[in-house]
Amino acid sequence: MAAGLHQAIEAKERIEVTARTLAAAQVTVQRFFRQYAFVGGMTGTAAAVRREVRRTYRMPVTVIPTHKPCIREPLPSRVFATWDAKGEAIVSEIEEMLDQGRSVLVGTPSIESSERLSLVLRNRSYPHQILNARFLKEEAEIVSQAGRAGKITIATNMAGRGTDIILDEDVRRAGGLHVVATEIHSSARIDRQLVGRSARQGDPGSFRFFLSLEDELLRCLKTAELAKLRARGAAHRALELPAEFLRVFYRAQRLLERLGARNRKMLLKHEDQRFKSHRRLGLDPFLELIDDHS
């Protein structure tokens, strides 16, 4: 493990610390899967990246209609000048949904964000469950209860994916699970995975995005541009901002998605060149020793 992390864990657990090891070979995820003679899979978010899937794996993406009609209701996104104002609005939305007899799943981009929002809820005396990387052992139990009436579950966007949240009959009649997305992720696929946890298998459900000018996504903007944006927000003299500010978030998301796609393409291109070079020399590219002098 890099940078002595493996040895650090051994020291923490008070077992014999082993000698540092070096990687004997490396391979990208794309190259790894391209080594299989037959490859296939299912996901709910591949349609939007079908061009990259075809270019990388030479595989088509086929859209299969849902077994039951999707009746998920998107509610208008809301934008705020500060995270604190957004947090208060999220709590008010949760309170409204609980009064209707529904359950609420709150999606956050990181462990830190989930615990920050948890503190706001605790200060308002709202009992809730946190599902993030620090509670992996309790994940199954937490997810199994997330569809009960009056239940509040805070989850990082990556936690509990692909799990059907079973609704109580009372919750289903009240409108189903409501998903609160506290930020826009750097990838729209992650956003779709989050909102897709409501209204599964024909159940009712809804979702809403809550955003602020202090969100992590906007850190990709230049310092001057971000300062100008926040000055525009302050000029409105209102904590909630007009919907026109949404364009900034989606522009930043598209920028990061293009950057990620370009980096993956360049990485695969360089690896293809390396493979060809090794094959010409009669070497096995998968067994190339990694130089550790970097």
ABEGO torsion letter per residue (X at the ends): XBGGAAAAAAAAAGBBBBBBBBBABBBBAAAAAAABABBBBBBAAAAAAAAAAAAAAGBBBBBBBBABBBABBBBBBBBBABAAAAAAAAAAAAAAAAAAGBBBBBBBABAAAAAAAAAAAAAAGBBBBBBBAAAAAAAAAAAAAAABBGBBBBBBAABGBGBBBBBBAAAAAAGEBBBBBABBBABAAAAAAAAAABGBGGBBEBBBBBBBAABAAAAABBAAAAAAAAAAAAAAGBABBBAAAAAAAAAAAAAAAAAAAAAAAAAAAAAAAAAAAAAAAGBBAAABBBBAAX
